[in-house]
């Protein structure tokens, strides 16, 4: 069955770094666009970064220059390197897969990131 399993979350201080990983299985990973979303306390879920099947990337303005999304189509992994973390980055981070040709989407269970000042 389809699985997206996130890891790498945790608690850091302002200015710290974390690397989130998402292990994908059960679908043809290489043809899916992959994204990271987040949902902070009392906030709606928002798109953080995305990477297409051809490895083009997009970022939310709030994380540009600090976060980097990447993917490994051999290992079926997607990563989010987060640097210069701020308290407002505190959220549950979700891995997301989408196939544009038929709209199929999958979500991971989320991993908590907490940034303290």
C-alpha positions in Angstrom: 0.0 0.0 0.0 1.0 3.6 -0.4 3.1 5.0 2.4 4.7 8.4 3.1 6.7 8.3 6.3 8.3 11.5 7.6 11.2 11.7 10.0 13.7 14.2 11.3 11.5 16.5 13.2 12.3 17.7 16.7 13.0 20.8 18.8 15.7 23.3 18.0 16.5 26.9 19.0 16.2 29.9 16.8 18.8 29.8 14.1 19.2 26.1 14.2 18.8 23.5 11.4 16.8 20.4 10.8 16.6 18.0 7.9 13.3 16.3 7.3 13.1 13.1 5.3 10.1 11.4 3.7 10.3 7.7 2.6 7.8 6.8 -0.1 6.6 3.4 -1.1 3.7 1.8 -2.9 3.6 4.0 -5.9 5.8 5.1 -8.8 7.7 7.8 -6.9 9.6 9.3 -9.8 6.6 10.5 -11.7 5.0 12.3 -8.7 5.5 15.9 -7.7 6.5 15.9 -4.1 5.9 18.7 -1.6 6.2 19.6 2.0 3.3 21.3 3.7 3.1 22.6 7.3 0.3 23.4 9.8 1.2 25.7 12.7 -0.9 26.0 15.9 -4.2 27.6 15.0 -3.2 28.0 11.4 -4.3 26.5 8.1 -2.1 24.0 6.3 0.2 25.8 3.9 2.6 24.8 1.1 6.2 25.1 2.1 8.1 23.7 -0.9 7.6 21.5 -3.9 9.7 19.6 -6.3 8.5 18.3 -9.6 9.3 15.0 -11.3 11.9 16.9 -13.3 13.3 18.4 -10.1 12.2 22.0 -10.6 11.4 23.6 -7.2 9.2 26.2 -5.7 9.2 27.7 -2.3 6.9 29.8 -0.1 8.2 33.3 0.2 8.5 32.8 4.0 11.2 30.1 3.6 13.0 31.1 0.4 16.8 31.2 1.0 16.5 29.1 4.2 14.9 25.9 3.1 15.9 23.5 0.4 13.8 20.6 -1.0 15.4 17.7 -2.8 14.5 14.2 -4.0 16.3 11.0 -4.6 14.4 8.9 -7.2 16.6 5.9 -6.6 15.9 5.8 -2.9 12.3 7.1 -3.2 13.1 9.8 -0.7 12.3 13.5 -0.5 14.1 15.9 1.9 13.6 19.3 3.3 16.8 21.0 4.6 15.7 23.8 7.0 18.3 26.3 8.1 18.1 29.5 10.1 14.9 28.3 11.7 12.5 30.8 13.4 9.8 30.3 16.0 7.2 30.9 13.3 8.5 27.8 11.5 7.0 25.8 14.4 4.4 23.4 12.9 3.6 19.8 11.9 5.3 19.2 8.6 3.6 16.9 6.1 5.0 15.1 3.1 2.7 15.1 0.1 2.7 13.4 -3.3 0.7 14.4 -6.3 0.4 12.9 -9.8 -0.7 15.7 -12.1 -2.0 13.4 -14.9 -4.8 12.0 -12.8 -4.8 14.1 -9.6 -3.9 11.2 -7.3 -2.6 12.5 -4.0 -1.1 11.0 -0.8 -0.2 12.4 2.6 2.2 11.4 5.3 1.3 11.4 8.9 3.4 14.5 9.8 6.4 15.2 11.9 6.5 18.0 14.6 9.1 20.8 14.3 9.4 23.1 17.3 11.6 26.2 17.2 12.1 28.0 20.5 13.4 31.5 20.9 
